[in-house]
Amino acid sequence: MAPQGTINKNIEAILQLEEDDERQLPLLHRVSHKVGWFIGTTSFVIIEAAFVVIWLVLNVVSARPFDPYPFPLLSVVLSFEAVFLTSFVLIRQNTMDRQSQRRNHLDLQINLLAEKEATSVLKALHDIAAHFHIQLSADGQSKELAQDTPVDRIAQDLRSKEKQN
């Protein structure tokens, strides 16, 4: 298990990367993210429902309604709002997709480094065992694991299997 200091350092590094990503966005983009986030909350649903109810009450109870039944102006306002809110959500989603893609690339790089390190350790273990004339497992798997992993071949195999499905 990793020491707590290392874990905290890694968490802080990840949070710093995310803060840097957020700071690099233009102001309008950051505002659209905040709006996109707010749209997905119950507070927004409550505010939206209250807005519609107040609109309806003002137009049903009033002697001189500004938007009489069937409330065409309300329909236009809500349609206009839907277009903008959808755009805000899509902008936020696109940014989240880019962040996810960067994280996936980072994960892949870390996994490849870990694979290389594990292979190096296994090679060293085999060398030490050979030096001291120690017989390792006879199943052959440890020798196979001590070989460099052909990432490009694995990727090609994966692509060909995906095409078959």
N, C-alpha and C positions, 0 to 999 in steps of 0.2 A: 504494500500500500504506500502511496506517495506521502511524503511528509506534509503536514498542514501548511507550512510556509510555501512549498511548491504549489500546492493547490490554490492558495490565496493569490500567489503571484500569477498563476495562469488565469484565474478568474478576473483579476484586475487587468491583465493584458487583453482579454477578450472584450471586457467592458470598454476599455480604452479604444480598441479598434471600432467598436460600434459607435461610440461617441464621435470619433474622427469621421466615420462615414456620414453621420448625421450632420456634423458641422460643414462638411464639404458640399452639402446640398444647397442649392439656391434658396433664398428666403421663401419665395412663392411655393417651392416644392415642400419645404418644412411645414408651411401653413396648411397645404393640402393634405399632408400626412396627419396633422392634428385633427383636421376636419374628418378625414377618412377614419381615423381611430374613433372619434366621437360618434360617428354615425352608427358604429357597431355596439353602442352601449344602450342599456335600458333607459338611461336618462334621456337619450335622444328620442326613443320611442314615446316616452311619457310626454315630452315637450311637443312632439309632433302631434300626438293625439289631442293634447290640450289645445293646440293651435287650431286644429280642425273643428273641435267641439265649440270653441269660442267663436270661430267664423260662422259655424252653422247657427248657433244661438243668436248672434248679432243679426243674422239675416232672416231668421224665422220670427223672432220676437219684435223686431223693429218695425215701425210703421212705414219707414222709408228704407228698405234694404238696399245695400250697395251691390249685392250679388244675389238676386232672387233665385228661387228654385227654378231649375235644376242645378244652380250654382256653377255656371260656366267659368266665371273668373277663378273660383277655387280650383276647378279642374286644370285650368291653364297654369296657375301658380304651382300646383302639385306636380304637374308634368314637367314644368321648367325646373323645379327643384330636383325631381328624379334624375333628369339629365345631368345636372351639375353634381349631385351626390354620387351618381354612378361613376362619373369621371374622377372624382376625388378618390373613391374606393379603388378604381383601376390604377390610378397613379400610385397609390400606396402599395397595391398588390405587385405592380411592376418592380418597384423598388425592393420589396421583400423578396421577389423572385431573384433579382440580381444579387442581393445579399446571400440568399440561400445558395446560389450558384458559386459565389466566392467561397462560402463556407465549405461546400462540397469539394472544391478544388483544394482548399487548405487541408481538409480531412484526407483527401487522396495523397497529398504530399507527405503529410505526417505518417500515414499508413505505409507509404513506400519507404520512408526513412526508417520506420520501425521494422519493416520487413528486412531492409538491408542490415540493420543493426543485429537483428535476430540471426540472420544468415551468417554474419561475421562472428557472432558468439558461438554458433554451432560449429563453424569451421575451426575456430580456436579450440573448442572442446575436443573435436576429432584429432587435431594436431597434438594436443596434450595427451589424449588417450593413446595415440600411436607412439608418442615419445616414451610413455611409461608402460607400453605394451599391455594396455587395458582393453579388453574386448567390450565394445559397446553393443547395444541391441542388434540382434541379427536380422531384424525385420526389414532393414533397408530403408525404412522411412526416415530415420535421422540423417542418413547420408543424402537422401533426396532433399530433405529440408535444408541441408547445409549448402545446397547449390543455389546460385543466383536465380531469382524468380524472373522468368521471361515475361515481363508485363505486356509487351507488345503482342506476344503470341496469345496470351490469355485474353487480351482485348479482342483480337481477331477471332478467336474461338467463340467468345461471347457474342460478337456481332453475327457470326454465321449461324449460331443457334437461335438468335433472335429472329433472323430472316426465315428460318425453318418454321418457326411458330407463326 
